[in-house]
Amino acid sequence: MAGISPAFITAFLSVGPAIALGTAVVNQGNASVVPECVQAPSSTEDVATILGVIIDTSCRFAVKGGGHARNPDDSVSAGGVTIDMQKMRSVEVSPDQKTAKVGSGHVLLSLYEGLEKYNLTTLGGRVADVGLGGYLLGGGFSHLSPNYGYDQERDDFTLAVSQEYSLPILSPAPFEQLNQIPFEHSTVRLDRTSRFIALLTVLWENADDDDRMNAFAQVWVKKSTATTKDTGKHHPWLYINYASTDQDPFLSYGEANLQKLRRIQREIDPQGVFTSEGLCRGYFKLQ
């Protein structure tokens, strides 16, 4: 099927600035997947009832938030039940307006619109129709991240600015106004281990080219990985939302973290419903 199939590697190159190399070559498999049944719960009680019936009858299923996942069974079940969360888009703001409880069926646009009624926002992603669930599980980058980072402790936080420039110039012209802002201390220096992310996206229209394009992506990743390993600058981390089905991003978390996640998964899901051999087997699984 024509589209994009992702693969992602991270590497730090020694020539010029270090680069995190990635490829997004993509199959939009979900576009043609047809479920046997679609259920759209509007409450947590509905979800519990649906899951109870599904598990009792051993029916395959998938959970759909924004539907951005790429392959069959990721967010649309191939011949099974698709649980579409779009009706669960509530927004409940606390009296002090510091926290909000939101429904898991939001896409980022509906979440922002719901919070804007209270003059609030959040460090969400930058693509409007990405589902909140997938964003929280896979991670992402917010338009507000340069100001607030990825985390902060209420009112006690430090604002830090990281300057990255592709040429070995200590005070380049694009940062002139930024450097006029008063600051407590600076760690600006020339450093060839600065980290940049380069994402290669390959698109094609003819489904007959699928095998050739996917093979090209695999060769590109293999050669790029080998090059970065040869330079001693390879980093094993894989961004789960860009990884391809033949990669395992969980392996890049480190053995200790991986075993901890697997232990938690077994405790929460002792029946193995959400595993690669379970009833909900799409996307990446710990087991």
Disulfide bonds with the S-S distance in Angstrom:
none
